[in-house]
């Protein structure tokens, strides 16, 4: 069986992490890569050095999990806004350069504006961060040509089931 990399993208607060946790619980032989931990630096700023470190962290975790015989699926909630998409693309290129075999699946999570804002507030984000996130990320994913799931009225478990239906045989 070919390994799977499930990358769950979307606006800040849309439910990427919660859905990823639900998916991890539903899928045996799976692993979760937490991008927040890959860039847990204080203070965090995208400099060339921190960008390299974050890229290396994500690459090493992906590589280790994809090479583990006991893991079939790697789950990665992530944002493609700002510098993040170039980091992701570099990680994927490095994995391919090492001839690591996997199927890459990207899905976009979306929800209605007010629901997205409510979820961001529920995550204990301060009002400035909520407003900045809504302004910078809410419509950002409209231009991508990936499968999309509207999570407005769905539980994280229902979203995870939809992802399983999309990408699992």
Secondary structure by P-SEA (a helix, b strand, c coil): cbbbbbbbbbcccccaaaaaaaaaaacccbbbbccccccccccccccaaaaaaaaaaaaaaaaaaaacccccbbbbbbbcccaaaaaaaaaaaaaaaacbbbbbbbbbbbccaaaaaaaaaaacccaaaaaaaaaccccccccccccccccccccaaaaaaaaaacccc
